[in-house]
Amino acid sequence: MPRYSAKVKREAVGLYETGLSCRAVAQQLRVKGLPSPSHLTVLRWVKEAGKGRRTHGHRLPLSGDTVHALYDRGMDVEGIAHRFQVGTTTIYSRLHEANARMRPSRIKYGHVLTKRRLRALYVHRNLRAQDIASNFGCDTGTVYNWLRRAGVPLKRPRPSPETNRTGRLLAA
């Protein structure tokens, strides 16, 4: 087993601290012309120096509060997982740790199309339901359903069954 100088060890730990992986550190040492240890040796040196990146075993340093905040803003679990490059199970675990109230899976837009947001967009900013739907990536009918559910008065109410599209009464 080759013995490495303290200089090589310091150089390896320093490269690791810059964000390189153990394999990349070993390769960089080889490029610099220094004796190149295996990546496992670099890992051992880093751990001995107390500079390891991961804490609590394999647990990623991802806060449940961060995940909970994104989830409450309307982001879906898959989107959060993609953003942090982790699995959905990890995101569900962090949400559970943060005591997050989970949304029903059958309601896709209810957390985004809230009564306050719909009133602000539809009534105060005078946007059409079609514009709101395109902003949130849903169907116009979904926006109308949530407007009705939230009690927001529609600009053009739906015609009653007794009238036709022109507003005239139908003959009985």
Secondary structure, DSSP 8 states (H G I E B T S, - for coil): -----HHHHHHHHHHHHTT--HHHHHHHHHHTTS----HHHHHHHHHHTT--S--STT-----HHHHHHHHHTT--HHHHHHHHT--HHHHHHHHHHTT-----TT-SSTTTS-HHHHIIIIIIS---HHHHHHHHTS-HHHHHHHHHHHT---SS----TTB-TTS-B---
